[in-house]
Amino acid sequence: VTIYNAVRRVGTVLQIMHTLKYYYWVVNPQDRSGVVPKGLDGPRPNHKEILSLRAFLLLFVKQLLMKDYGVKEDELQAILNYLLTMHEDDNLMDVLQLLVALMAEHPSSMIPAFDQRNGIQVVYKLLASKTEGIRVQALKVLGYFLKHLSQKRKAEVMLGHALFSLLAERLMLQTNTLTMTTYNVLFEILIEQISTQVVHMQHPDPESSVKIQNP
């Protein structure tokens, strides 16, 4: 029964991500992502309906993943594959927000799976987005990832490949200045106090006990 449930869960997540990619896209993915959309031979839900359908499906995925003992690597891989292969920001945002929520709420299963499946590649791909909202959410993912890594593993991942330097290069691809919104999430990473909330105003001053974790 346990094996059957595991197979069914993985298969369901894969099918839903496939459906979001090919049928319930927000922006036609053919030009940028090379994904040939399906379901164009009849009437299609309008923009608002598509967003609602995607929201319900992603909520179902979230609840399914947390049903027993947390996320399994193959389930996370389905989400990472979607984020890697889709290039329209409107098709990415809600799935990326799901990833942030999973990292925030269920780090015990998410962080090891994210590390094992090299999810950091997805973060750096998304940091090249022209949309600040996507870049900020990608930074949130990075922040939760680093927060729950051991110092040894963090050094292996980030310092071994000079990823902090690459982070700056990625962010500078689109602009030479930092907005307060991007600064705030970088500050959260600096002190490893990450929030799912996107803060657009200046962060309140940290308490005196706060330490810099990622200089």
Secondary structure, DSSP 4 states (H G I P E B T S, - for coil): -HHHHHHHHHHHHHHHHHHHHHTS-SS--HHHH-------SS----HHHHHHHHHHHHHHHHHHHTSSSS--HHHHHHHHHHHHH---HHHHHHHHHHHHHHHHH-HHHHHHHHHHTTTHHHHHHHTT-S-HHHHHHHHHHHHHHHHTS-HHHHIIIIITTTHHHHHHHHHTTT-SS--HHHHHHHHHHHHT---SSPP-SPPPPPPTT------
